[in-house]
Amino acid sequence: MKYRVYIDGQAGTTGLQLRQKLEKHGGVELLLISEEKRKDETERKRLMNEADVVFLCLPDAAAKEAVTLVENPHTCIIDASTAHRTAPGWTYGFPELSPAHRESILHSKRIANPGCHATGFIAAAYPLVHLGIVAPDYPFTAYSLTGYSGGGKTMIAEYEAAGRPDALDSPRQYALGQMHKHLPEMQYVTSITQPPVFMPIVCDCYSGMATCLPLHSHLFQKSVTKAELADLLREYYQNQPMISVEDTDIGFLAANELRDTNRLKLYVEGNDARMTLVSVFDNLGKGASGAAVQNMNLVLGLPETQGLL
């Protein structure tokens, strides 16, 4: 017997990606809603309460409302929106961060899927704080390159339209007011005292992400060389099927290196005085639908990588 899964908001970018993965998964039955009833609350509620796992791929307000429709205590909700990532009673769905994170996901009925930029930042910053290499008040900065699919259907249409503006040929910085929606979870999950100065940049490629943390070693709480830091991070993420640590000086890093996969590579670059940690992954994979399927697999007791590349 297969587990039953429902996607609320299956017409959006993340919802479509999830549906594609789940249709090939092999361990679940996808409960589908007819197009004419997609916004019918009664039908949505019926399907949600029949499901073992419900994915929410909705705007924040709609996600909060959808949670109230689930009355079945056995139904697990995995929310891909920003709505519950710092909310009490919700588990943050990043199992690689610690055994405690993984254990919490295994037994949770309310899981908040991480944001894409937040995934890249937290993958690098969390171990630094947890291992005592930097203090919680370290002045983090970060910039993050993303493919335009992260902007959803509207941005995708804008980038793929004929006769588009010349400005779209160039990388574009956004969220210039330092109020990006992923900042609260970046601070909350890593336990740093203030959010990083964060600079997201959208590029003219469909998907892919590279989140970079520049580091000054003279500000470290614990003295480590670049090679020692790479070894510590490699040990920290050992035996994690989705995350690997690299420290090769390759000259160039492409944000779309891991496009169409669900893996994340954490590069350790620079030198002993000035280092950079760069998380390279797919904003639609480990940064969205791939992470959601990984969390589902853990909740259902299935192999963690089932249905994932």
Number of C-alpha atoms within 10 A of each C-alpha: 6 10 13 18 24 25 28 25 19 20 16 14 19 27 21 16 17 23 19 13 18 21 13 12 16 12 18 19 17 18 14 15 17 9 9 7 11 15 13 12 12 11 13 20 17 13 21 28 19 17 23 24 25 26 29 26 25 23 13 16 11 15 21 17 10 19 16 9 15 21 12 12 9 13 20 24 26 27 29 27 23 22 17 23 24 17 12 7 11 20 23 26 28 23 19 18 20 15 10 11 15 19 13 18 23 20 14 18 20 21 28 26 30 27 25 23 27 21 25 32 30 22 24 23 23 20 19 22 18 15 13 12 20 23 18 20 12 19 16 19 15 20 20 24 25 28 24 26 23 23 14 12 13 10 13 16 14 15 19 13 10 8 8 12 10 7 8 15 12 10 15 14 14 12 12 10 8 14 12 14 14 19 19 17 22 26 21 14 17 21 17 20 13 16 21 20 13 24 19 20 19 22 22 16 16 19 24 27 35 31 30 24 21 16 21 15 19 12 14 15 15 14 13 16 15 19 13 12 19 20 15 18 21 18 12 17 19 13 11 13 13 21 21 19 22 18 17 9 11 7 6 6 12 12 24 20 17 21 20 18 18 26 21 26 19 25 23 25 21 15 13 17 13 14 18 19 27 29 29 28 33 31 34 26 28 31 25 26 29 28 27 24 26 23 26 27 19 19 22 17 10 13 12 18 17 18 19 21 12
